[in-house]
């Protein structure tokens, strides 16, 4: 197992020199962030990320993410050109040693929260999802006031895009995903890269938009759409765990045994009711998910892929990108490392 750390290159307030000081972390997860979805990444930009990481004794083998253009999700004729560009990105990333690409197929919005700085009783701050607050919003009629998304679209641009999805339901969106996979996975097989789709976050429809990667049934359907070990899952414990019906340890074991989980996000959440949750520290006792059991399942099944601590709280007065501070994610990395070592892993050679 390789423990990694999400990093946002030059825009990240956390220097790579700090990341390299976390004993458990061997590499970064990053991407090219200055190219709009549907564009081709320059080799120079990819090489720069790799060189900067290597300079700090860190690898760069996982990309999160290569965004999927909305025209692909909508199934428009223009998707052909955007898929061609996507395939070219896959080829270029393979040239620089990338092994896994994390992506998602969520329409318009990917992860969704109602507050990015919820104050916990201990004074730490974390991301929270309150369904009642989300239900008050109607982005097709009123100005969107949503943390993290206010600047993603103009008001008119968002309304126009939402109107295009009025005739796209679960069936149509899944057909468009299958079309995408049939085009991209053969390229991945040729160059040795694994695609790893991220579950919907949260795993339910939002604003009337369909979500199609949210539970065992939809994950199975996605894997069956193109049966290849290059067509895999980013198993995100927090995203899947936000639905009480999802048995995350069971899903972890099932897909790990199938060798379809090249990348795993580990975070803990505290479920408050059927829909609401907030993000906690990583240890099992801090939230509703049995992180120790999940990690033991990975260990017992010989997991040798990539993993990263996900969405940390803001603690000890730290400020920065919500969910992506240094301190709590570093604690999370060491928790995962300690569990793994306790199981018998990471033995000295």
N, C-alpha and C positions, 0 to 999 in steps of 0.2 A: 504494500500500500504506500502511496506517495501523498503526503500532506502538502497542500498548496494554499495560496493566499491570494484573494482577489486584489488586483491593483489597477489603478486608472492612469498609469503613465504620468506624464508631466502635470496633469491636472490634479493628481492625487496629493493631498497634503502629507501623506506618510511616505518618507523617503525609503527607497529600496534598502538602504543601509540599515534601517530599523527592522524591516521585514527579515533580512538575513540574520538578525540577532535572535530570532525565535528558534530555539533549538530543533523543534519538530518540523519546521517548514523547509522543503527542498526546492520549491518552485513557485512561480506566480501564474495566475490565471488573468489574462488581459485580452485586449482587442485594439483595433484601430478605431478611434472614436471621432475622427474628423472627416469621415466619408459618410454621406447620407445613405440610408438603406437602399440597396439596389445598385450601388456603385462598386467598382473594382478597387481593391486595396493595392497600393503600390508596394513593390518589393522592398523599397527603401524603408517604408514605414514598418513593415513586418520585421525586417532585419534590425531596425533600431530598437524595437522592444526586446528582441532576443539578445542583442548585444548588451543592452543596459542590464538585463537580468543576469546574464552570464558574468558581467563585471562584478556582480555582488554574489557570485557563487550560487545563483539561483537558475533553475531551468525555466524554459517557457515552452510548454508542450500542450497546454489546453487553452483554447480560445473561448471566451464568453463575452459576447456572442457575435456571430455573423447574422445580423438582423434579416428577417424575411420581409421583403417588400409587401405592402398591403395589396398590391395588384395580384400577387401570387395567391394570397389568402382569399381574395375575391374571385379568383378564377378568370380574370380578364384576359383578353387576347395579348395584351402587353406583357403578360407573365413570362412568355417565352424568352424575351430579351433579358428580363431580370433573373430568370433561372440560369441562363447562359453566364451571366455575370457572377452568380453565386458559385457555379461550377468552376469558374476561373479562380475565384477566391480560394476554393478548396485546393485546387492544384498548386497555387502559389504558397498557401500555408504549409502544404506537404513539403515543399522545397526547403522550408526552414525548420523542419522537424516537428511540426504540430501533429499530435496523435489523436486529439479529441476536439470536436466543435460542439459546444453547447448552444442551443437555439430554442426558440419557442414559436408557437403558432397561435398566439392569443390575438384576437382582432383588436386593433386600435390601442388598447391599454394592455400592458403586461401586468406586473405586480401592482396590487391596489391596496392602499391603506387609507384610513380616515384621519390619522394623525401620525406624524413622523417623530414627534418628541413628547410622547406620553410620559408623565412623571410617575414613576413607581414609588411605593411607600418608602423605599430605601434611598430615594433621591436620584437614582439612575434614570435614564430616559431611553425609551424603546419605541419601536413601531407597533401600532395597534390598529385593529380593524373592528369598527362598530357598524353593524349592518344598518341600524337606524339612521346614522349620519349619512351613509352612502345612499340610502333610500330617499333622502331629502333632495338629492341632486338629480337633475335631468339635463345632461349636457347637450341634448338636441334642442332645448328650448331656452335654457338660461346659461349665463356665463359660468363656465366650469370653475369651481373653487375646490380643487383637489390637490393635496400635497404631492409634489413631485411631478405633476402633469400640467400645471398652469401654463408653462411656456412651451409645451410640446407642439401645440397647434394654435393657429389663430382661431377665433370663435367661428368664423365662416368656414374655415378649412375643416374644423372638427365636425361641424354640422353637415357639411357636404359628404365627408367620409362616412359618417354614421348613416346617412341616407342611402349610401351605396350598399350597406349591409342589411337593408330592410328585407331583401329577398334571399338572404343567405342564412340558412338555418344550420343545425348540427350536421345534417346529411350532406349539404352542399359544402360546408367547410371541411368535413372529413374527406370528401372527394377531392377537394383542392389540395389537401395535405398529401393524399395518396399520389396525386399527379406529381407533386413536388418530389416526393421520395423516389418515385420511379425514374425521375430524371437525375437526381443528385446521388443516390446511393451507389449506382454503378461507378461513378467517378470516384467516390470514396474507396470503393473496393480496389480500383486500379492504383490508387496512390497510397493506400494504407492508413486512411483516416476514419475514425468512428464518429458518426453523428449521434448526439445525445439530446433528445428533446426534453425540455423542462416542463414539468406539470403546470397546469393553470394555477394561478396564485391570486386570490383563493380559488379552490376547485369548484366553482359554481358560476352560472351565468351572471354577468354584470351589465347593467344598463340595457338589458334586452339583447346583448351580444352573446352568441353561443360560445361555450367552452367545451372542448372535446378531448382534453387530456387531463382527466381528473380522478380516475378510479381504476380498479382492476379491469373492468370491462373495456374501457376506452384505451387503456395502455395495451391490452392484448390486441385490440383491433389495429392500433397503430403498428405494433410489431409485426402483425400478420400482413399488413399492407405491402410490406417488402421484407421478406424473410431473409435477413442477413445479419451477421454479427456486427456489421457496420451501421445497422439501423438500431440504435439503442436509446437508453433513457438516462437523463440526469435525475437520479433518484433524490428528490428534495424532501427531506423528512418533514419540514415545516409546512410546505405547500400541501402535500398529501395529508398530513396530520391535521390540517384545518377542517377536515371533514371527519366527524367522529366515526362514520361508517367505515373509513379506511383503516385497516389493520396494518400499520406501517411495518412492524417487524415481519409479518407474514409476506407483505409485498417485497420487502428487502430480500428475504430468503428466496422467494420465488424467482425474482428477476436476476439475482446474483447467480443462482444455480443455472439459469439459462445463458449466462455470460452476456447479458444485455445491459449491464450497468457500468459503462466505462468511467462514469463520473458521478460523484455523490456529494450533495450539499447536506451538511448536518447542522441543524439548529433545533432548539427547543421552543415550544410555545405553550402558553397557558390558555386552555379552552375555558371560556366563561359560560357559554351556552351553546346552542346548536350552530351559531354563525360567528359569534364574537370571539376574538382571541387577541392576546398581545404576546410579544416576543420576550423571552427570558434569557438568563444565562444558560450555557449549554448543559450543565450537569442534570442528570435525571430528576433529582429531587426538586429542581427549580421550576419544572414545567409539567405538562401532561404527557410527554413522550418518554418512553424508556430508552434513553440514548445508550445506556450501558448494554442493554439487550440487543439493540440494533448493531452496535459495534461488535458484540460477541458473535452474532450471526455472520457478519462479514468475515471475521477472523476464522470461524469454524469452516467457512466455505472457501477459504484461501483467496480472499479478495486481494487483487494486486493492481487495481486501477487507481484513479486519482480521487482525492477527497478534499474538501475544504470546510473549515468552520464558516458558518453563514450568519449574516445579520446579527452583529453584536450590539449590545446596549452601549450607550454613551455613559462612561463611568469616570470617576476621579476628575471631574471638571473638564473632560475632553470635549472639544467641539470639532465639527467636520461634517463629512457626508453622512447623513442619517443611515444607520445600520452598518456603516463601514469604517468605524473608528479602529484604532490600533489595539487598545488595551483589552477590551473584552473579547475580541476575536483572537488575540494572542493567548488569552486564558483558555479560550475554546480549543485552540490548536493543541495546547499542552494537555488539556483534559482528554482529547481524543488520543494523543500520543501516550498518555499515562495508562489509559484503558488498554490500548493495544499492547503496550509493553507488559502490562500485568497479565495479559492473556498468553504471553510468551513470544510476542513479536519484537522486531527491531533488535535482535541479538547481535552482539558485536562479532565482526568477522576478522 
